[in-house]
Amino acid sequence: MLIPDQGRDRPELYKSTTTDQNGNFEIRGIAPGGYKAFAWETLEPNSYFDRDVLSQYEQLGKPIRIQESSKESIDLKVIPPKQ
């Protein structure tokens, strides 16, 4: 999941995907800007729009800057479900 640093009230800037059998993923059509990338094992649908929920995970996100026409690579650690 990519969550924008700015414009968190704009759902079109949020991007999600799932991994393949090897844990690889690809996201296309990302607007340039700063984001945090998260790899949740499971999370209630659309709960990442809730500031209170997101604040519990904010420090686990990995910052990434996307530039126009760039191709970025990032390694993420899976975030297990809260017990």
HELIX and SHEET records of a PDB file:
HELIX    1   1 PRO A   11  LEU A   13  5                                   3    
HELIX    2   2 SER A   47  PHE A   49  5                                   3    
HELIX    3   3 ARG A   51  SER A   55  1                                   5    
HELIX    4   4 GLU A   58  LEU A   60  5                                   3    
SHEET    1   A 3 LEU A   2  PRO A   4  0                                        
SHEET    2   A 3 GLY A  33  ALA A  37 -1                                        
SHEET    3   A 3 LYS A  62  ILE A  66 -1                                        
END                                                                             
